[in-house]
Amino acid sequence: MKTLTLISIILLAASFSGLQPLNAQTTGHEVMEKVYHNPTGDDMQSELTMTLINARGERRTRELKQFIKTEDDVEKKIMFFLSPADVRNTSFMNFSYTDGSDDDQWIYLPALRRVRRISSDDKSDYFMGSDFTYDDLGERHPNEDEHVLIKEETIDGHDCYVVESTPKDSSYMYSKTVTWVMKDSYLGLKREFYDRNGDLLKVLSIKEFDQIDGFWTILETEMHNVQRNHRTVMSIKDVEYNTGIPDSQFTERMMTRGL
């Protein structure tokens, strides 16, 4: 199972043309392959708190439950909104493929009473008022980008590789990303997203992580949209691995049924 982040967004890598790796024994692509394949068990479930913070410091909090399972080279993820009342029973499902195929995504909005498939054109939209796009919630395969290790740096006492990247598809929503990856665990500690004009758009920071049942687990992240001065904090609790989540958990029928 690939590294869980709730959102795959910290696994994305990229490349910076014209620069050479600092260490001939380590390349940017190798670093991001290790991040992508960082093990986290066969399945996992947890509770989430999503906090939206606007430029005035006003907060809105949402509670969710998520389930993740990897089977036959497909990572399946489903999340359900539990509260507040205006988003309760909304659900989102994502299938990511290890062969690099585009993710399949669906959302269920109770007011419409139907499951809607997220099209490729809609994946740059922001998810439920947060600072994460639909694409951020999926898993980006390392082969979709070119990767170059540009430097090594220490952040908060953690020695990191720094990978700067560009997508192979020029129509992708980000022109490049920069990812700080911890050398000892191959967890992404920080990531910068740049818009199509090359300007800094968002910064993802990992605030808390730990080993649970032997698997490195990210427990709190903050996505800061610097262009609109808006933040989304995701906190994870009650994490359980390898509980035997059934395949029936990841269906459109379950999306409409809810928890």
C-alpha positions in Angstrom: 0.0 0.0 0.0 1.3 3.4 -0.9 2.1 6.0 1.7 -1.1 7.3 3.2 -1.5 11.0 3.6 -5.4 11.2 3.3 -4.6 12.9 0.4 -1.9 11.8 -1.9 -0.8 15.2 -2.5 2.6 14.8 -0.7 3.6 12.0 -2.9 3.7 14.1 -6.0 7.2 14.8 -7.5 8.7 16.8 -10.3 11.8 17.9 -12.2 14.0 20.9 -12.8 15.6 20.9 -16.2 19.4 21.5 -16.5 20.4 20.5 -13.0 22.2 17.3 -12.1 21.6 15.1 -9.0 23.9 16.0 -6.1 24.6 12.4 -5.4 25.3 10.0 -8.3 24.0 7.2 -6.1 20.6 8.9 -5.6 18.3 10.4 -8.2 15.1 12.4 -7.8 13.1 9.7 -9.4 14.5 7.1 -7.0 13.5 9.3 -4.1 10.0 9.7 -5.3 9.6 6.0 -6.1 10.5 5.2 -2.5 7.9 7.7 -1.3 5.3 6.3 -3.6 5.9 2.7 -2.5 6.3 3.4 1.2 4.4 0.6 2.9 1.3 1.2 5.0 -0.4 -2.1 5.2 -3.2 -3.8 3.3 -5.9 -1.5 4.5 -6.5 1.4 6.9 -9.3 3.4 8.5 -9.3 6.6 10.5 -11.4 9.6 11.6 -10.5 13.0 10.2 -11.1 16.6 11.2 -11.0 19.2 8.4 -10.6 22.8 9.5 -11.0 25.6 7.0 -9.4 28.9 8.0 -10.0 32.1 6.0 -8.0 35.3 5.7 -9.8 36.7 8.8 -8.9 33.7 10.9 -12.5 32.4 10.9 -12.8 28.7 11.2 -15.2 26.0 9.9 -14.8 22.4 11.1 -15.9 19.2 9.4 -15.7 15.7 10.7 -15.1 12.7 8.3 -14.5 9.0 8.3 -12.2 7.4 5.7 -11.3 3.9 4.6 -8.4 2.8 2.3 -7.6 -0.5 0.8 -5.0 -1.8 -1.7 -5.9 -4.8 -3.8 -4.7 -6.0 -7.3 -2.6 -2.9 -7.8 -5.5 -0.6 -7.1 -5.7 1.7 -4.1 -9.3 2.4 -3.2 -10.2 5.3 -0.9 -13.7 6.4 0.3 -14.5 9.1 2.8 -17.8 10.2 4.4 -18.7 13.5 5.9 -20.3 13.1 9.3 -20.8 16.8 10.3 -21.9 19.6 10.3 -25.4 19.1 9.0 -25.0 21.0 5.7 -22.4 18.5 4.5 -23.4 15.3 6.4 -23.7 12.2 4.2 -21.6 13.7 1.4 -19.1 11.1 0.2 -16.1 10.9 -2.0 -14.4 7.8 -3.6 -11.1 7.5 -5.4 -9.4 4.6 -7.2 -5.7 5.0 -7.9 -3.8 2.6 -10.2 -0.1 1.6 -9.8 0.3 1.4 -13.6 0.0 5.2 -13.8 -3.5 5.3 -15.3 -5.6 8.3 -14.4 -7.5 8.0 -11.1 -11.2 7.3 -11.2 -13.1 9.6 -8.8 -16.8 10.0 -7.7 -18.7 12.3 -5.4 -22.1 11.9 -3.8 -24.0 15.0 -2.9 -27.2 14.2 -0.9 -29.1 17.3 -2.2 -28.8 15.8 -5.8 -29.3 12.2 -4.6 -27.0 10.9 -7.2 -23.3 9.9 -7.6 -21.4 12.1 -10.0 -18.2 11.0 -11.7 -15.4 13.6 -11.5 -14.2 14.3 -15.1 -10.6 15.2 -16.0 -11.7 18.8 -16.5 -13.1 19.0 -13.0 -10.0 17.6 -11.2 -8.5 21.1 -10.8 -11.6 22.2 -8.8 -11.3 22.6 -5.0 -12.8 19.9 -2.9 -15.7 21.0 -0.6 -14.3 24.5 0.0 -10.9 23.2 1.1 -7.5 24.1 -0.4 -7.1 20.6 -1.9 -8.2 20.0 -5.4 -9.8 16.7 -6.5 -6.5 15.8 -8.2 -4.7 16.4 -4.9 -6.9 13.7 -3.3 -5.7 11.1 -5.7 -2.3 9.3 -6.1 0.0 10.8 -8.7 2.3 8.1 -10.1 6.1 9.1 -10.2 6.2 8.3 -14.0 3.9 11.2 -14.7 6.7 13.6 -13.8 10.4 14.2 -14.4 12.4 14.3 -11.1 15.7 15.9 -10.2 17.3 15.9 -6.8 18.5 19.5 -6.5 19.8 19.7 -3.0 19.7 18.3 0.5 18.4 20.4 3.4 17.6 20.0 7.1 14.1 21.1 8.3 13.1 21.0 11.9 15.9 18.6 12.6 15.0 16.2 9.8 17.6 15.6 7.0 15.7 15.8 3.7 16.2 15.3 0.0 14.7 18.2 -2.0 13.2 17.2 -5.4 12.1 19.9 -7.9 9.8 18.8 -10.7 7.8 19.4 -13.8 4.9 17.3 -15.1 5.3 15.5 -18.5 1.9 16.8 -19.5 2.1 20.5 -20.0 -1.6 20.9 -19.5 -1.4 19.8 -15.9 -2.7 22.3 -13.3 0.7 22.8 -11.6 3.8 24.0 -13.5 6.1 22.4 -11.0 6.3 21.2 -7.4 9.1 21.1 -4.9 9.1 18.3 -2.3 11.1 17.8 0.9 11.5 14.1 1.6 12.9 12.8 4.9 15.9 10.6 4.4 15.2 8.2 7.2 11.5 7.4 6.5 10.9 8.7 2.9 7.9 10.7 4.1 7.2 14.0 2.4 7.7 16.7 5.0 6.8 19.7 2.9 5.7 20.5 -0.6 5.3 23.6 -2.7 2.9 23.9 -5.6 3.4 26.4 -8.4 0.7 27.6 -10.7 0.9 27.6 -14.5 2.5 31.0 -14.5 5.3 29.7 -12.3 4.2 31.5 -9.2 3.9 29.9 -5.7 0.3 28.8 -5.2 0.2 26.5 -2.2 2.4 25.0 0.5 1.7 21.7 2.1 3.3 21.2 5.6 3.3 18.0 7.7 2.8 19.1 11.3 2.7 15.7 13.0 3.6 12.1 12.1 4.3 8.9 14.0 4.7 5.1 13.6 1.4 3.2 14.2 1.5 -0.6 14.0 4.9 -0.2 12.4 3.8 2.0 9.6 4.7 5.7 9.2 1.5 7.7 9.4 0.9 11.4 8.8 -1.4 12.7 11.6 -1.7 16.4 10.7 -1.2 18.4 7.6 -1.8 22.0 6.6 -2.4 23.2 3.1 -1.8 27.0 2.8 -3.0 28.7 -0.3 -0.7 31.7 -0.3 -2.5 33.5 -3.1 -5.8 33.7 -1.4 -4.5 33.4 2.2 -6.7 30.4 3.1 -5.7 27.3 5.0 -7.0 23.8 5.4 -5.8 21.7 8.4 -6.4 18.0 8.2 -6.0 16.0 11.5 -6.2 12.2 11.7 -7.0 10.1 14.7 -8.2 6.6 15.7 -6.0 5.1 13.0 -6.4 1.3 12.5 -4.4 -0.9 10.0 -5.2 -4.3 8.6 -8.7 -4.7 9.9 -10.0 -6.6 6.9 -12.1 -3.9 5.2 -14.4 -5.6 2.6 -14.5 -4.7 -1.0 -18.1 -3.8 -0.6 -17.0 -0.7 1.3 -15.8 0.8 -2.0 -18.9 1.0 -4.2 -21.3 3.7 -5.4 -24.0 2.0 -3.4 -22.0 2.5 -0.2 -21.5 6.2 -1.2 -25.2 6.8 -1.2 -25.9 4.6 1.9 -23.3 6.4 4.0 -22.4 5.5 7.6 
